[in-house]
Amino acid sequence: MAGNGNAIALWEAVCPLLNADRLLIWLPINSDPRDWLNPLMSWPYLRQVYIRRAIPGYYGRVLMDGEIIHALGTWPSYRAGRKVIPGGMSITYVEGDRVEGHPGPRSEIAASWLTHWWTDEGHTVLDPFMGSGTTAVAAQQNNCKFIGIEIEPKYFDIACERIENAQRQLRIFA
């Protein structure tokens, strides 16, 4: 099976294997969250986090103005500069922030923001639908380990290249 034609079935197969402190389920505003949250009914639900797009786009007749992240599990630990966890952010996408050519591009700025607020340094971030590697780059930027799974070889190759470039940049600035 190639692509995301049966992503829900893959997700349902992955969920029983999860052993984590918290999960963030990042969905477009037009996704039915029940498909993704039903296999996780035993997890404590923490909150929704909203990423508002300053410049909305169209999906057919619907104006797409954001994305919703569902947070489950345990709250991240307190640390200086992260006392009160915000409920969302507004973002204006800038050129080069998202990888074109992928059906579900994520903003690197938003992924880094989410990783900052919802992970603890040194934790491992798992992305079972890695795509072009945006979450991996954000995890590296926030001193987290990363495990990514991608079924589509062309996206996996893009992700590997982005991760390698991000590692080179981190070494330059270290």
N, C-alpha and C positions, 0 to 999 in steps of 0.2 A: 504494500500500500504506500503510495507516495502522496505528499502534500498533506493538507489538513482536512481532507474529505471526511474523516471520521474522528475528529479531534475529541469529541465528547466520549466516545468509546475508549480512546487512549487515556483520557483523563480518569475515567472510572476505573481503569485497570491500574493506574499509578496511585490513586488515592489510598488504598489499603496499605501501600508500602511506605507511606510518608511517616517519618519520625522526626518531628521538628517542633520548635518552640512556637513559631507563628507562620501563618501563610498570608500572602497578599495575592488576591485574585484580581488581576488587572484586565478590565473588560471595556470595550467600546460602549458608549451610552445606549446603543441599540441592541445590545446582547441581552438575552434572557438569563439572568443570574441563577435561576433555578437549575439550569443544566449543569452549571459549574459548582454550585453550592450543595446540591442534594447529596452527593457522595460524602460531604463533610459535616453532616448534621450533628455529629457527636463533638465537633470542635466548638469551643466558646466563641461566639461572635463578638468582636470588639467594636467595630464601627465601619462606616463607609468613609472613604477619602475621595474627594472630588478634584479632578484636574480640569479646570475651565480653560478652554481655548479662547484667547482674546480675539482671534480671527476664526470664526466657525467655517466649516466646509459643508458641502451638500452630499447627502447620500440619498439619491433619488429625490423625492419631494421633501425629505426630512432635513432640517438644519442640524448638523452635528456640532454641538458646542462643547463637548467634553468627554471625559472618560471617568469611569468609576472604579475604584479599588476597594475590594471587600477585605477587611483585616480580620483574621481569626487567630485564636490561640492565646498567647500571653502577651502582656504589654512589654515593650522594649524597656531596658533599664534606664534609670535617670543618669544623666551625665551633664556636665557643665555645657550650657548652650542648647540644651535639649530638655528643658524642664516641662514645658507644656507642648504636647504634640498637636500641631495644627490639623484642622480638618480638611485642608485642601490647599491648592495653589492655583494661581492664574498663570498662563504661559502664552507667550507669543512665539510660535515656532520660527526659528531662524534657519537660514540656508545651511545645510550640512548637519543639522541636528538630528535628522531622521534619514535612514537608508531608504532610498527609492528602489522600487522594483520588488518589494516584499509586500504581501497582501495586508499585513498588520504592523506597519512600522511604528515603533515607539520612540518617544523623544528621549534623547540622552540626558537632557537637562532634567526632565521629569523623573527619569529612572534614578538619577543621582540623588535628587531631592528625596524620593521615596526611600532609597537605601540609607541615606543619612538619618532620616527620622525613624525608620522601622527596623533597622538591624543594629546589632551591637558589634563593635570592632572585633575582628577575628572570627565571627560567625561564618557559616557556610550558606551561601545563597544558591538555591536550586531553581533552575528554570527548565521545566520539562518540555517547553515549546520555545526553544532558544531563538529561533529565527535568525536574525542577522547579528545577534550578540549584544544588543543594547544593554541588557541587564548585566551581562558579564563585565562590560566596560564600567558600568556604574559601581558594581561590587568592588572592582579593583580600585577605583577612585576613593572608595570608603573603607579600604583596608579589610575587605572581606574575602573569603575564599569563594570559589564559584564552581558549580557543577551545571553543565548545560546538556540538554538532549535535543537533537534536531533530526527529524526523519528525512528531510529533503536535502540531498547532497549539495546543491548549489547554495542554499542558505547556510549550511554548515561551513562551507568554504569561505563565504563572506564573513561569518562570525569568527572563524579562526584568524583571518587576516586582521579584522578589527581588534581582536584581543591581543594579537602580537604587536600591533601598532600602539595600543594603549600601554602595554608593558614597556615598550621602548620609551614612550613619553614619560612614564613614571620613573624609569631609571635615569633619564636625563635630568629630571627635576629633583631627584632624591639627593 
